[in-house]
Amino acid sequence: MREYDEEFVQAKKQHSAVESAINALQVHGLNKCPDHGIDGFERYAALAVLSRNIQKIGCIVRDRERKLLEEQKKAA
């Protein structure tokens, strides 16, 4: 009964998204932390998340530019 509750379903969907994000970070180098201690780990993880966000923003910008170029070619 609990598994069909709306809150449970939403939490399960969020868990999948988090797992996907963690996998993306691991693929891009966060599988091993060269820094020592909790402070080093937190710094390394924060930089990895920042790097991944910059990469995602770059993909969005690239896709927008491609779309604009395609629209310009069609208009010409």
JOMOPE-V182977 format. One record per backbone hydrogen bond with DSSP energy under -1.0 kcal/mol. CO is the residue of the C=O (numbers start at 1). NH is the residue of the N-H. E is the energy in kcal/mol with one decimal. If there is no record, write none. Layout:
co/nh/e
CO/NH/E
CO/NH/E
This chain:
co/nh/e
1/4/-1.1
2/5/-1.4
5/9/-2.2
6/10/-2.4
7/11/-2.4
8/12/-2.3
9/13/-1.9
10/14/-2.3
11/15/-2.1
12/16/-1.6
13/17/-1.7
14/18/-2.4
15/19/-2.5
16/20/-2.0
17/21/-2.2
18/22/-2.6
19/23/-2.3
20/24/-2.1
21/25/-2.0
22/26/-2.3
23/27/-2.5
24/28/-1.4
25/30/-2.4
26/29/-1.5
37/41/-2.2
38/42/-2.8
39/43/-2.3
40/44/-2.6
41/45/-3.0
42/46/-2.4
43/47/-2.3
44/48/-2.1
45/49/-2.4
46/50/-2.5
47/51/-2.6
48/52/-2.3
49/53/-2.4
50/54/-2.4
51/55/-2.2
52/56/-2.4
53/57/-2.5
54/58/-2.3
55/59/-1.9
56/60/-1.9
57/61/-2.6
58/62/-2.6
59/63/-2.4
60/64/-2.2
61/65/-2.5
62/66/-2.4
63/67/-2.2
64/68/-2.5
65/69/-2.4
66/70/-2.4
67/71/-2.3
68/72/-2.4
69/73/-2.2
70/74/-2.0
71/75/-2.0
72/76/-1.5
